[in-house]
């Protein structure tokens, strides 16, 4: 695509608002920025689109939002009148332009006479998933960029089961978006008219209450929570996002009374001004929560990301300091707690299943095996877990028990079909209370897990390469590893190579191959003869390439040393190519 052609179209357009015109002027003399802003359309992938806000075809703005919504509208048109009358639910987070982008989406759909529901105020992504299911809508849209920096926003699409679109309908939707040739010429409905005709309905408290009531059912020991809930002290921060009211409401109505919200981070703030990154995976995001925890002598600290689907947990140690749990550690603790309590209560089905992603710790599989449950791996991205839940609901083969990914996403009840930090906050609080009744912290519980199953340790390294050059660099690195895979790493021979783009598992020793029954994805995974592994995966939503590492040993120090050696060795190989 010739970027100058797009630049001229925008520069000469009459319908641009004052802010976009000003932003165009600001970049008019910077050819590099102009090229990056206009050299392509912002990619609409299987989960929607995400990017920096600003003018241009490769940026998030009202016109690229209209293009995405127009593609969705055309897709729904083809699905018939029933799909149009079922309609679309729209939610939005606390980011710059989120409400505006939500309205642009609604009005674009309205121009096609598609029924639309929009939340009156910001709501977390999992509540959007729940609302789609509750209202029996045909689709859902949430305007969010999750935990990306403040300059980002995004557009995520959900199907009528409340999960993100799986590959097949996603491809059909992508084709419809790509058919839209001129984003500047898309017609939208009049807001007053669609509201007056009830084609656009505003929703809020009725969904909030139903969601809150539904989530009470995930409590495994309700009497414990009701009788002893005030004995645990919880510090919570929504990191300026959507989860403040839903989380505090759920905890309080469940029986937890001792909740302290970090006041500096309680209100929505599109700049996320108190943190470098609004990401609960980032230790620095807990700084203010730790301060509040120390003053309140809190047992646990909870942080959620801006759209309320990811959660980070920190536990108070016996020495009074706070230690952050990794996504894998939190998931393992939740899984052990849920399965052990369900088994104790006779609620564990014989065909129960645990789901995790290919880059999530193998400790989850070990725990599930202990309770005679199956573990199924999916590609990275919770949409694949949601897709499997739907399949099993239809064919009855398995009953969902728990789903999680290493990147701080968890699902306890499948009334939602995406990771849900609101649910996870309740389970984490109940779990911490349960351990406290035994004189233990969550850190003690983690130690118990390692003693029982062995020391599974994992880590992650990310490299950010922005722009067109970054895309080429990421492609070159994957090509190099694919065409010239390492034979050994940190002194251990590579035993298995999994290529998810080729959908092939290759056993090095005898040269045999088998098919990987997962969708195509540009991901490589290498497993050594002693069971250590590393995985290379480009992010689908950020200009990043990620490297995952995992090891298993019976002793803590051995596992730490082995993990460090593995990471160092792999990154040395990476830097040779880059």
DAZIGI-V729248 format. One record per backbone hydrogen bond with DSSP energy under -0.5 kcal/mol. NH is the residue of the N-H (numbers start at 1). CO is the residue of the C=O. If there is no record, write none. Layout:
<<NH:CO> <NH:CO>>
This chain:
<<3:1> <5:2> <6:2> <7:3> <8:4> <9:5> <10:6> <11:7> <12:8> <13:9> <13:10> <21:17> <22:18> <23:19> <24:20> <25:21> <26:22> <27:23> <28:24> <28:25> <30:27> <31:29> <34:30> <35:31> <36:32> <37:33> <38:34> <39:35> <42:57> <45:43> <45:48> <48:45> <49:155> <51:153> <53:151> <54:60> <58:37> <59:56> <60:52> <61:59> <65:61> <66:62> <67:63> <68:64> <69:65> <70:66> <71:67> <72:68> <73:69> <74:70> <75:71> <76:72> <77:73> <78:74> <79:75> <79:76> <80:76> <80:77> <84:80> <85:81> <86:82> <87:83> <88:115> <89:139> <90:117> <91:141> <93:143> <98:95> <101:97> <102:98> <103:99> <104:100> <105:101> <106:102> <107:103> <108:104> <109:105> <110:106> <111:107> <112:109> <113:110> <114:109> <115:84> <115:113> <116:199> <117:88> <118:201> <119:90> <120:203> <123:92> <125:307> <127:124> <128:124> <128:125> <129:125> <130:126> <131:127> <132:128> <133:129> <134:130> <135:131> <137:132> <138:87> <139:87> <140:158> <141:89> <142:156> <143:91> <144:142> <144:154> <148:145> <152:149> <153:51> <155:49> <156:142> <157:47> <158:140> <159:163> <160:138> <162:159> <165:157> <170:166> <171:167> <172:168> <173:169> <174:170> <175:171> <176:172> <177:173> <178:174> <179:175> <180:176> <180:177> <181:179> <183:181> <185:182> <186:183> <189:107> <194:190> <195:191> <196:192> <197:193> <198:195> <199:194> <200:194> <201:116> <201:199> <203:118> <207:204> <208:204> <209:205> <210:206> <211:207> <212:208> <213:209> <214:210> <215:211> <216:212> <216:213> <217:214> <218:215> <219:216> <225:221> <226:222> <227:223> <228:224> <229:225> <231:228> <232:229> <234:232> <234:258> <235:300> <236:260> <237:302> <240:265> <241:238> <242:306> <246:242> <247:243> <248:244> <249:245> <250:246> <251:247> <252:248> <253:249> <254:250> <255:251> <256:251> <257:255> <259:257> <260:234> <261:259> <262:236> <263:261> <265:262> <266:263> <269:240> <272:269> <275:272> <279:277> <280:278> <282:279> <283:281> <285:282> <286:283> <287:284> <290:286> <291:287> <292:288> <293:289> <294:290> <295:291> <296:292> <297:293> <298:293> <299:233> <300:233> <301:314> <302:235> <303:312> <304:237> <305:310> <306:278> <308:305> <311:408> <312:303> <314:301> <315:323> <316:299> <317:321> <320:317> <323:315> <325:313> <330:326> <331:327> <332:328> <333:329> <334:330> <335:331> <336:332> <337:333> <338:334> <339:335> <340:336> <341:337> <342:338> <343:339> <344:340> <345:341> <346:343> <347:342> <348:342> <349:347> <352:349> <353:399> <354:374> <355:402> <356:376> <357:404> <358:378> <360:357> <364:361> <366:362> <367:363> <368:364> <369:365> <370:366> <371:367> <371:368> <372:369> <373:368> <374:352> <376:354> <378:356> <384:381> <385:381> <386:382> <387:383> <388:384> <389:385> <390:386> <391:387> <392:388> <393:389> <394:390> <395:391> <396:392> <399:351> <400:398> <401:353> <402:353> <403:411> <404:355> <405:409> <408:405> <408:406> <409:405> <410:309> <411:403> <416:413> <417:162> <420:410> <421:308> <422:308> <424:420> <425:421> <426:422> <427:423> <428:424> <429:425> <430:426> <431:427> <432:428> <433:429> <434:430> <435:431> <436:432> <437:433> <438:434> <438:435> <439:436> <440:435> <445:441> <446:442> <447:443> <448:444> <449:445> <450:446> <451:447> <452:448> <453:449> <454:450> <455:553> <456:454> <457:455> <457:551> <459:549> <461:547> <463:545> <465:463> <465:543> <470:466> <471:467> <472:468> <473:469> <474:470> <475:471> <476:472> <477:473> <478:474> <479:475> <480:476> <481:477> <482:478> <483:479> <484:480> <489:492> <492:489> <494:487> <495:527> <496:527> <497:506> <498:525> <499:497> <499:504> <500:498> <500:523> <501:523> <503:499> <504:499> <505:514> <506:497> <506:504> <507:512> <508:495> <508:506> <511:507> <514:505> <516:503> <517:515> <518:516> <521:500> <523:521> <524:536> <525:498> <526:534> <527:496> <528:532> <529:493> <531:528> <533:550> <534:526> <535:548> <536:524> <537:546> <538:522> <539:544> <544:542> <545:463> <546:537> <547:461> <548:535> <549:459> <550:533> <551:457> <553:455> <559:555> <560:556> <561:557> <562:558> <563:559> <564:560> <565:561> <566:562> <567:563> <568:564> <569:565> <570:566> <571:567> <572:568> <573:569> <574:570> <575:571> <576:572> <577:573> <577:574> <578:574>>
